[in-house]
Amino acid sequence: MRLLKLSVMLFLSFLLLWSGLQNTALEQVDSKSQERDDSTESSITYLRKTSESQIKKNKVDNQSDTLSYTVTKKQIDLLRGRLRNDLNDNRIDIDSVKRTFSDQLMHQLIPYWYGTPWSFGGHTSTPRKGKIACGYFVSTTLKDMGLKLNRFTLAQKSPIDEAKAISCGTEIKTISDNDSNQALVAINKFVQEGIYFIGFDTGHVGFLMKQNNTLYLVHSNYLSPISVCIEPLATARVFKNFTKFHLVDISHNEKLIRKWLNNEVLF
């Protein structure tokens, strides 16, 4: 009888001990689960705050860029006046003016536009505010350089007609080849160091820059990244989608440069 009671007591003690261990284990699991939840919530909160901070920073940068862009345009206008006077007084030659125009367009003005979203009907006049189509990117930057033109009229022209307007009666080189590699060779052979207008058959326009013997496409890209960008022409997906290209010299176009200097209507 005593043996039976002892056995029962031992069994009950075992049950109580096992139950206690289970509760402790469950508490530990709940504690770890809560820690994970707290950690996840903390990470989400951190990312949210970081994103909000970045958005606010971008807004500030956009406002700063807008102000800087306005200042840059005014500086280019003042520079144009000095160049005109210096050229008239024979202190510089027309080649110096051409180089300055190209440098200001490609390295001072256009960089503000990188990252501005593309859309088919986009026609914003302010970098990184709103969206801009390929034609409006070309016409707006040329207008902001000080060329006297209607940016809406120019942007709405077909690529070949836009080429005619920008050429000011100078040569328009059309290159056609079903092989993109051969087309690239032909373009590279024709283009000098500097900036050109490039029209893609009937569907797209942009700037073509040759620097250190490498061709770059500067355009509002309807493919990735779907924004204004600069990329090597050889690897640009847009380039490989076309077989006909219209090229107009901008950097070495004396007629265009003199129209810019003298504030004459482009077309």
Secondary structure as UniProt FT lines:
FT   HELIX           2..88
FT   TURN            89..90
FT   HELIX           94..103
FT   HELIX           104..109
FT   HELIX           110..113
FT   TURN            114..115
FT   TURN            120..121
FT   TURN            127..128
FT   HELIX           134..145
FT   HELIX           151..155
FT   HELIX           159..167
FT   TURN            168..169
FT   STRAND          173..176
FT   HELIX           180..190
FT   STRAND          194..200
FT   TURN            201..203
FT   STRAND          204..211
FT   TURN            212..213
FT   STRAND          214..220
FT   TURN            224..225
FT   STRAND          227..232
FT   HELIX           233..235
FT   HELIX           237..240
FT   STRAND          244..249
FT   TURN            251..252
FT   HELIX           254..261
FT   TURN            262..263
//
